[in-house]
Amino acid sequence: MTDFSNSSHQLKVEDIFSILKKEMQIVNSPQPIPSDLYQNIANFMSEIKNKSNIREQTVIDVQLDKTIEALDDVKKNLLDLVVNLTLLLFICRCKKIFELYKNKESFDYSVLTNEEKYVFYGNREREHRINIVLKMIFEGKSKTLENISSSINNNFVMVRFLDAMDQFVGVNMNKYGPFRKNDIAILPFENARSIIENNKAVELNKIN
């Protein structure tokens, strides 16, 4: 397995393609990949995007201008290629993980990167909550379901308003607002969700 963290080996598009090709050939479980692969891909993307722009210099020669345009096209195509390869690799591996977990099949957990573990944990939490709700319904635990419903109203998020908004009553019956553009507020999740979905605000503690 290639060690991309070694300074003597710089990540190349061919490396990502090679890993993807092997991943698609292996049916049963994810293959071992460098633990910092996605971080190296992110660094690779950053380097390409931050390459000095020749257009910042004075361009006089028409032919040189055309050459720069061609280089910009190559740069864009390279970025698109890396994005597509990485997307296919990540989705392919995650689908394998979810399928194995769904079928209760064991696999080598150590082959996952921390980014993939992050997704895996989120999926497990979702499955766990589905099972809890169904279990409480089928066991007639209406009080527990009532507590679960109440907990939703106690879930708050921080948002920044993209536009002015009049005062409103939250799901917890408290009054919020009025708000001006760029105001920051902590709102009940249920209210914040609809406001965010209507592009009136953005969640601040969300990783973009």
C-alpha positions as CSV (number, residue, x, y, z in Angstrom):
1,M,0.0,0.0,0.0
2,T,1.5,3.4,-1.0
3,D,2.3,5.7,1.8
4,F,1.2,9.2,0.6
5,S,2.3,10.8,3.9
6,N,5.9,10.2,2.8
7,S,7.2,13.4,1.3
8,S,9.1,11.4,-1.4
9,H,5.7,10.3,-2.9
10,Q,3.2,13.0,-3.9
11,L,-0.4,12.0,-4.5
12,K,-1.3,11.8,-8.1
13,V,-4.6,11.3,-10.0
14,E,-3.3,7.9,-11.1
15,D,-3.1,6.9,-7.4
16,I,-6.7,7.7,-6.7
17,F,-7.8,5.9,-9.9
18,S,-5.8,2.8,-9.0
19,I,-7.4,2.7,-5.5
20,L,-10.9,3.1,-7.0
21,K,-10.3,0.4,-9.6
22,K,-9.2,-2.1,-7.0
23,E,-12.1,-1.1,-4.7
24,M,-14.6,-1.8,-7.4
25,Q,-13.0,-5.2,-8.1
26,I,-13.3,-6.3,-4.4
27,V,-17.0,-7.2,-3.7
28,N,-17.1,-8.4,-0.2
29,S,-15.6,-5.6,1.9
30,P,-13.6,-2.4,1.7
31,Q,-9.9,-2.7,0.9
32,P,-7.2,-1.2,3.2
33,I,-6.4,2.3,2.1
34,P,-4.0,4.9,3.5
35,S,-5.6,6.4,6.7
36,D,-4.9,9.9,5.5
37,L,-6.0,9.4,1.9
38,Y,-8.9,11.8,2.0
39,Q,-6.8,14.5,3.8
40,N,-4.1,14.1,1.1
41,I,-6.8,14.5,-1.6
42,A,-8.1,17.6,0.1
43,N,-4.5,19.0,0.2
44,F,-4.1,18.0,-3.5
45,M,-7.3,19.9,-4.4
46,S,-6.1,22.9,-2.3
47,E,-2.8,23.0,-4.1
48,I,-4.4,23.0,-7.5
49,K,-6.9,25.7,-6.6
50,N,-4.2,27.9,-5.0
51,K,-1.7,27.7,-7.9
52,S,-0.6,31.3,-8.7
53,N,-2.8,32.8,-11.4
54,I,-0.6,34.0,-14.3
55,R,-3.4,36.4,-15.2
56,E,-2.5,38.5,-12.1
57,Q,0.6,39.6,-14.2
58,T,0.3,42.0,-17.1
59,V,-0.6,40.0,-20.2
60,I,0.4,41.6,-23.5
61,D,0.9,38.8,-25.9
62,V,-2.3,37.4,-27.4
63,Q,-0.8,34.0,-27.8
64,L,0.2,33.9,-24.2
65,D,-3.3,34.8,-23.2
66,K,-4.6,31.8,-25.2
67,T,-2.1,29.6,-23.5
68,I,-3.2,30.8,-20.1
69,E,-6.8,30.0,-21.0
70,A,-5.8,26.5,-22.1
71,L,-4.0,26.0,-18.8
72,D,-7.1,27.2,-16.9
73,D,-9.2,24.6,-18.8
74,V,-6.7,21.8,-17.9
75,K,-6.8,22.9,-14.2
76,K,-10.6,22.8,-14.2
77,N,-10.7,19.4,-15.9
78,L,-8.1,18.0,-13.4
79,L,-10.2,19.3,-10.5
80,D,-13.4,17.7,-12.0
81,L,-11.6,14.4,-12.5
82,V,-10.3,14.3,-8.9
83,V,-13.8,15.2,-7.6
84,N,-15.5,12.4,-9.6
85,L,-12.9,9.8,-8.7
86,T,-13.1,10.6,-5.0
87,L,-16.8,10.7,-5.0
88,L,-17.0,7.2,-6.6
89,L,-14.5,5.8,-4.2
90,F,-16.1,7.3,-1.1
91,I,-19.7,6.2,-2.1
92,C,-18.5,2.7,-3.1
93,R,-16.8,2.1,0.2
94,C,-19.7,3.6,2.3
95,K,-22.2,1.4,0.4
96,K,-20.2,-1.7,1.3
97,I,-20.0,-0.7,4.9
98,F,-23.7,0.0,5.2
99,E,-24.6,-3.3,3.4
100,L,-22.3,-5.3,5.7
101,Y,-23.8,-3.6,8.8
102,K,-27.3,-4.2,7.5
103,N,-26.7,-7.9,6.9
104,K,-24.9,-8.1,10.3
105,E,-21.8,-9.4,8.5
106,S,-18.4,-8.8,10.1
107,F,-15.6,-6.9,8.4
108,D,-12.2,-5.5,9.3
109,Y,-13.1,-2.2,11.0
110,S,-9.4,-1.1,10.9
111,V,-9.5,-0.6,7.1
112,L,-11.8,2.3,7.5
113,T,-10.4,5.9,7.5
114,N,-11.6,8.2,10.3
115,E,-13.8,10.0,7.8
116,E,-15.5,6.8,6.9
117,K,-15.9,5.9,10.6
118,Y,-17.6,9.3,11.1
119,V,-20.2,8.4,8.5
120,F,-20.5,4.8,9.9
121,Y,-21.3,6.1,13.4
122,G,-23.9,8.5,12.0
123,N,-25.6,5.6,10.2
124,R,-25.6,3.4,13.3
125,E,-27.2,6.2,15.4
126,R,-29.9,6.6,12.8
127,E,-30.6,2.8,12.8
128,H,-30.6,2.8,16.6
129,R,-33.2,5.6,16.8
130,I,-35.4,3.9,14.3
131,N,-35.3,0.7,16.4
132,I,-36.0,2.6,19.6
133,V,-39.1,4.3,18.2
134,L,-40.5,1.1,16.7
135,K,-39.8,-0.9,19.9
136,M,-41.6,1.7,22.0
137,I,-44.6,1.7,19.6
138,F,-44.9,-2.1,19.5
139,E,-44.5,-2.4,23.3
140,G,-47.1,0.2,24.0
141,K,-44.7,2.6,25.7
142,S,-46.6,5.8,24.9
143,K,-45.0,7.7,27.8
144,T,-41.6,7.1,26.4
145,L,-42.7,8.2,23.0
146,E,-44.1,11.3,24.6
147,N,-40.7,12.0,26.2
148,I,-39.0,11.5,22.8
149,S,-41.4,14.0,21.3
150,S,-40.7,16.5,24.1
151,S,-37.0,16.1,23.6
152,I,-37.3,17.4,20.0
153,N,-38.7,20.7,21.3
154,N,-35.7,21.0,23.6
155,N,-33.2,20.6,20.8
156,F,-31.7,24.0,19.8
157,V,-29.4,25.2,17.1
158,M,-27.6,28.5,16.4
159,V,-28.4,30.3,13.2
160,R,-27.5,33.5,11.3
161,F,-30.3,35.2,9.5
162,L,-29.8,36.0,5.8
163,D,-32.8,38.3,5.8
164,A,-35.0,40.3,8.3
165,M,-37.7,38.3,9.9
166,D,-40.7,39.2,12.1
167,Q,-41.3,37.9,15.6
168,F,-42.8,34.4,15.8
169,V,-43.8,31.9,18.4
170,G,-41.6,28.7,18.6
171,V,-42.7,25.2,19.1
172,N,-41.9,25.6,22.8
173,M,-44.4,28.6,22.9
174,N,-41.7,31.1,23.5
175,K,-41.5,34.3,21.4
176,Y,-38.4,34.9,19.1
177,G,-37.5,38.0,17.2
178,P,-37.9,40.2,15.4
179,F,-34.6,39.6,13.6
180,R,-32.5,41.7,11.3
181,K,-30.2,40.5,8.5
182,N,-27.0,38.9,10.0
183,D,-28.5,38.6,13.5
184,I,-27.5,35.5,15.3
185,A,-30.0,33.5,17.4
186,I,-30.4,30.2,19.2
187,L,-33.7,28.6,18.1
188,P,-35.6,25.4,18.6
189,F,-34.6,22.9,16.0
190,E,-38.1,22.5,14.5
191,N,-38.4,26.2,13.9
192,A,-34.8,26.6,12.7
193,R,-35.2,23.7,10.2
194,S,-38.0,25.4,8.3
195,I,-36.3,28.8,8.4
196,I,-33.1,27.2,7.0
197,E,-34.9,25.2,4.4
198,N,-36.6,28.5,3.2
199,N,-33.1,30.1,2.8
200,K,-33.8,32.7,5.5
201,A,-30.9,31.6,7.7
202,V,-27.9,29.3,7.9
203,E,-26.9,27.0,10.7
204,L,-23.6,28.2,12.3
205,N,-22.5,25.1,14.1
206,K,-22.8,23.0,11.0
207,I,-19.7,21.9,9.2
208,N,-19.8,23.3,5.7
